[in-house]
């Protein structure tokens, strides 16, 4: 319960541990401020009213190369780049990461129940309930991705109708629209099967195989709780 409470607070912008940690960094900020002020820089004069304290970056690494989204985005983008399908459709994946990496070298059709305005001509957006895939004909698609999206369907979190079996309906819709020999790149949280309402579901991997009986598992990868691929 404490762990879930902490996560709930963080999701809504309240990071208690982070706040306490930041308080210990204030002395360094004050010291650096005084050092800079003593230089009396005329080009960039120091004004306290314009200060924007960032208190933790000096202890961070140069970047983050771990975590579920980092690994899954690179995993799927690499496979799609190598396969180079004539047409690729994505369903609900993260735009500012996976989709933008694909846009660097190809066009992508994106399906999402939420609205999106894109300045990029090679991002073709379709606002629709992806569980039904009504905008696509039987056997129309040869390359489809859906990364960390299916676990949310039917929970109402993103304005979609609350429907517990939405993930099964979605699997049936994909089975209908993906052609024989087509490829599905799918990512979901896995572990002890449960629903953490209304955030997401956690799937037993066997459940995924069960709802896609007409598909062949070509490869399987995972990211552990430490963010390692």
C-alpha positions as CSV (number, residue, x, y, z in Angstrom):
1,X,0.0,0.0,0.0
2,X,2.8,2.4,0.8
3,X,4.5,1.6,-2.4
4,X,1.3,2.2,-4.4
5,X,0.7,5.5,-2.5
6,X,4.2,6.7,-3.3
7,X,3.7,5.9,-7.0
8,X,0.2,7.6,-7.0
9,X,1.7,10.8,-5.5
10,X,4.6,10.8,-8.0
11,X,2.1,10.3,-11.0
12,X,0.4,13.4,-9.8
13,X,3.5,15.5,-9.3
14,X,4.2,14.9,-5.6
15,X,7.6,13.4,-5.1
16,X,8.1,13.5,-1.3
17,X,11.5,11.7,-1.4
18,X,12.7,13.9,-4.2
19,X,11.7,17.0,-2.3
20,X,13.6,15.9,0.8
21,X,16.6,15.1,-1.3
22,X,16.5,18.5,-3.1
23,X,16.6,20.3,0.3
24,X,20.0,18.8,0.9
25,X,21.3,20.3,-2.4
26,X,20.4,23.9,-1.5
27,X,23.7,24.7,0.1
28,X,25.6,23.8,-3.1
29,X,23.2,26.0,-5.1
30,X,23.8,28.9,-2.7
31,X,27.6,28.4,-3.0
32,X,27.5,28.3,-6.8
33,X,25.3,31.4,-6.9
34,X,27.7,33.4,-4.8
35,X,30.7,32.2,-6.9
36,X,29.0,33.3,-10.1
37,X,27.9,36.6,-8.6
38,X,31.5,37.4,-7.6
39,X,32.5,37.3,-11.3
40,X,30.2,40.3,-12.0
41,X,29.4,39.1,-15.6
42,X,28.2,42.1,-17.6
43,X,26.9,40.0,-20.5
44,X,24.7,37.7,-18.3
45,X,24.2,39.7,-15.1
46,X,22.8,37.6,-12.2
47,X,19.3,38.4,-11.0
48,X,17.8,36.5,-8.1
49,X,14.3,37.0,-9.5
50,X,15.3,35.2,-12.6
51,X,16.9,32.2,-10.9
52,X,15.6,28.7,-11.8
53,X,17.1,26.3,-9.3
54,X,17.9,22.8,-10.7
55,X,19.3,20.9,-7.8
56,X,19.9,17.3,-8.9
57,X,21.5,17.3,-12.4
58,X,25.0,17.6,-11.2
59,X,24.8,14.1,-9.7
60,X,23.1,12.5,-12.7
61,X,24.7,10.5,-15.4
62,X,25.1,11.8,-19.0
63,X,21.8,10.1,-20.0
64,X,19.5,7.2,-19.4
65,X,20.0,4.0,-21.3
66,X,17.7,1.7,-19.3
67,X,14.0,1.3,-18.6
68,X,11.1,-0.2,-20.3
69,X,10.4,2.5,-22.9
70,X,14.0,3.0,-23.9
71,X,14.6,-0.6,-24.7
72,X,11.2,-1.4,-26.2
73,X,11.4,1.7,-28.5
74,X,14.8,0.8,-29.8
75,X,13.9,-2.9,-30.1
76,X,10.8,-2.3,-32.2
77,X,12.3,0.6,-34.2
78,X,15.4,-1.4,-35.2
79,X,13.2,-4.4,-36.3
80,X,11.0,-2.1,-38.4
81,X,14.0,-0.3,-39.9
82,X,15.5,-3.6,-40.9
83,X,12.3,-5.0,-42.3
84,X,11.5,-1.8,-44.1
85,X,7.8,-2.5,-44.9
86,X,6.1,-0.5,-47.6
87,X,3.4,0.5,-45.1
88,X,3.5,0.5,-41.3
89,X,0.6,1.2,-38.9
90,X,1.1,1.9,-35.2
91,X,-1.6,1.7,-32.5
92,X,-1.3,3.8,-29.4
93,X,2.4,3.8,-28.9
94,X,4.3,6.8,-27.5
95,X,4.7,9.6,-30.0
96,X,7.6,11.4,-28.5
97,X,10.0,8.5,-28.6
98,X,9.1,5.5,-30.7
99,X,7.0,7.2,-33.4
100,X,9.4,10.1,-33.9
101,X,12.3,7.7,-34.3
102,X,10.4,6.0,-37.1
103,X,9.5,9.3,-38.7
104,X,13.2,10.0,-39.2
105,X,13.3,7.4,-42.0
106,X,9.7,6.5,-43.0
107,X,6.0,7.3,-42.9
108,X,3.8,5.9,-40.1
109,X,0.1,5.7,-39.8
110,X,-0.9,6.2,-36.1
111,X,-4.2,5.0,-34.6
112,X,-5.3,6.4,-31.3
113,X,-8.6,7.2,-29.6
114,X,-7.3,10.5,-28.5
115,X,-6.9,13.5,-30.9
116,X,-3.6,14.5,-32.4
117,X,-2.4,17.4,-34.5
118,X,0.8,16.6,-36.3
119,X,3.1,19.1,-38.3
120,X,4.7,16.2,-40.0
121,X,3.4,15.0,-43.4
122,X,4.8,11.5,-42.9
123,X,2.7,11.0,-39.8
124,X,-0.7,9.9,-40.9
125,X,-3.1,10.1,-38.0
126,X,-6.4,8.2,-37.6
127,X,-8.5,8.9,-34.5
128,X,-10.5,5.7,-33.8
129,X,-11.2,3.1,-31.2
130,X,-8.4,0.7,-31.9
131,X,-10.1,-2.2,-30.3
132,X,-12.4,-2.4,-33.4
133,X,-10.0,-1.3,-36.2
134,X,-13.1,-0.3,-38.2
135,X,-11.0,1.8,-40.6
136,X,-9.1,-1.2,-41.9
137,X,-10.2,-4.0,-44.2
138,X,-9.6,-7.7,-43.5
139,X,-6.0,-8.7,-44.2
140,X,-5.1,-5.2,-45.2
141,X,-2.0,-4.7,-43.0
142,X,1.4,-6.3,-43.2
143,X,3.3,-4.4,-40.4
144,X,1.7,-3.3,-37.1
145,X,3.2,-2.1,-33.8
146,X,1.5,-1.6,-30.5
147,X,3.9,-0.7,-27.6
148,X,2.6,-0.3,-24.1
149,X,-0.9,0.4,-25.2
150,X,-3.0,-2.8,-25.1
151,X,-2.8,-3.0,-21.3
152,X,-4.8,0.3,-21.0
153,X,-7.7,-0.6,-23.3
154,X,-11.1,-0.8,-21.6
155,X,-10.1,0.8,-18.4
156,X,-11.4,4.3,-19.1
157,X,-8.1,6.0,-18.4
158,X,-7.8,7.6,-21.9
159,X,-11.5,8.3,-22.4
160,X,-12.2,4.9,-23.9
161,X,-15.3,2.9,-22.9
162,X,-14.8,0.8,-19.7
163,X,-14.9,-2.8,-21.0
164,X,-12.9,-5.5,-19.2
165,X,-12.5,-7.7,-22.2
166,X,-11.3,-5.0,-24.6
167,X,-7.9,-6.5,-24.9
168,X,-9.5,-9.7,-26.3
169,X,-11.6,-7.7,-28.7
170,X,-8.5,-5.9,-29.8
171,X,-6.6,-9.1,-30.3
172,X,-9.5,-10.4,-32.6
173,X,-9.4,-7.1,-34.5
174,X,-5.7,-7.4,-35.1
175,X,-6.1,-11.0,-36.2
176,X,-8.7,-9.8,-38.8
177,X,-6.7,-6.9,-40.3
178,X,-3.2,-8.4,-40.3
179,X,-2.5,-10.4,-43.5
180,X,-1.1,-13.9,-43.6
181,X,2.7,-13.5,-43.1
182,X,2.3,-10.0,-41.6
183,X,4.2,-9.0,-38.5
184,X,2.9,-7.6,-35.1
185,X,5.4,-5.9,-32.8
186,X,3.6,-6.0,-29.4
187,X,4.8,-4.8,-26.0
188,X,2.9,-5.1,-22.7
189,X,3.8,-5.3,-19.0
190,X,4.3,-8.9,-17.9
191,X,4.4,-10.6,-14.6
192,X,1.9,-12.0,-12.1
193,X,-1.4,-11.3,-14.0
194,X,-3.5,-8.6,-12.5
195,X,-5.3,-5.3,-13.2
196,X,-4.0,-2.2,-11.4
197,X,-7.1,-0.1,-12.0
198,X,-7.3,2.2,-13.8
199,X,-3.6,2.4,-14.7
200,X,-3.0,-0.8,-16.6
201,X,-3.1,-4.6,-16.7
202,X,-0.1,-6.9,-16.1
203,X,-0.2,-9.9,-18.4
204,X,1.0,-13.4,-17.9
205,X,2.9,-14.0,-21.2
206,X,0.9,-17.1,-21.8
207,X,-2.3,-15.0,-21.9
208,X,-0.8,-13.1,-24.9
209,X,-0.2,-16.4,-26.8
210,X,-3.8,-17.5,-25.9
211,X,-5.5,-14.5,-27.3
212,X,-3.4,-14.6,-30.6
213,X,-3.9,-18.3,-31.4
214,X,-3.4,-17.7,-35.2
215,X,0.0,-16.0,-34.7
216,X,3.4,-17.6,-34.5
217,X,5.8,-16.3,-31.8
218,X,8.9,-15.3,-33.7
219,X,10.9,-13.6,-30.9
220,X,10.4,-12.7,-27.3
221,X,12.4,-10.1,-25.2
222,X,11.8,-8.6,-21.8
223,X,13.0,-5.7,-19.6
224,X,13.3,-6.6,-15.9
225,X,12.3,-4.4,-13.0
226,X,15.8,-2.9,-12.9
227,X,15.3,-1.6,-16.4
228,X,17.7,-4.0,-18.0
229,X,17.0,-5.6,-21.4
